[in-house]
């Protein structure tokens, strides 16, 4: 995820992530994602992980997707 910030030119805005507890927690959750997870089978553990990622993306108070949309 940090590499994506650099590619998007958002390194300076990373301080905002560090200063917002909810966003920081959600960012940490999303940083665990990798493309191999896309191809994992669906079982209870993978479903739980997917739900964590969705929550981190969609959280109204510090969701990663809402934060990224501010800079689109």
C-alpha positions as CSV (number, residue, x, y, z in Angstrom):
1,X,0.0,0.0,0.0
2,X,2.8,2.4,0.8
3,X,4.2,1.8,-2.8
4,X,0.8,2.8,-4.1
5,X,0.9,6.0,-2.2
6,X,4.2,6.9,-3.7
7,X,3.0,6.0,-7.2
8,X,0.0,8.2,-6.7
9,X,2.1,11.1,-5.3
10,X,0.4,11.0,-1.9
11,X,3.4,10.5,0.4
12,X,2.9,13.9,2.0
13,X,-0.7,13.0,2.8
14,X,0.5,9.9,4.7
15,X,0.8,12.1,7.8
16,X,-2.9,12.4,7.7
17,X,-3.1,8.6,7.9
18,X,-0.8,8.6,10.9
19,X,-2.8,11.3,12.7
20,X,-6.2,9.7,12.3
21,X,-6.4,6.6,14.6
22,X,-9.3,4.9,12.6
23,X,-7.7,5.6,9.3
24,X,-4.3,4.3,10.6
25,X,-5.9,1.1,11.8
26,X,-7.7,0.6,8.5
27,X,-4.6,1.4,6.5
28,X,-2.7,-1.2,8.5
29,X,-5.4,-3.8,7.7
30,X,-5.4,-3.0,4.0
31,X,-1.6,-3.1,3.9
32,X,-1.9,-6.9,4.5
33,X,-3.7,-7.4,1.2
34,X,-1.9,-8.9,-1.7
35,X,-2.9,-10.1,-5.1
36,X,-2.6,-13.8,-4.1
37,X,-5.6,-13.3,-1.7
38,X,-7.8,-12.8,-4.8
39,X,-7.3,-16.5,-5.7
40,X,-7.7,-18.0,-2.3
41,X,-10.6,-20.4,-1.8
42,X,-13.6,-19.4,0.2
43,X,-13.7,-20.8,3.7
44,X,-14.5,-19.3,7.1
45,X,-11.1,-17.8,7.6
46,X,-10.9,-16.2,4.2
47,X,-14.4,-14.9,4.5
48,X,-13.4,-13.3,7.8
49,X,-10.4,-11.7,6.2
50,X,-12.4,-10.4,3.3
51,X,-14.9,-8.9,5.7
52,X,-12.1,-7.1,7.5
53,X,-10.8,-5.7,4.3
54,X,-14.3,-4.4,3.3
55,X,-14.8,-2.8,6.7
56,X,-11.4,-1.1,6.4
57,X,-12.3,0.2,3.0
58,X,-15.8,1.3,3.8
59,X,-15.6,2.6,7.4
60,X,-17.4,5.9,7.6
61,X,-14.8,7.2,10.2
62,X,-11.5,6.5,8.6
63,X,-12.2,4.2,5.7
64,X,-9.3,3.9,3.2
65,X,-11.6,4.3,0.2
66,X,-13.1,7.5,1.5
67,X,-9.6,8.9,2.2
68,X,-8.4,8.0,-1.3
69,X,-11.4,9.6,-2.9
70,X,-10.5,13.0,-1.4
71,X,-7.5,13.1,-3.7
72,X,-9.0,11.8,-6.9
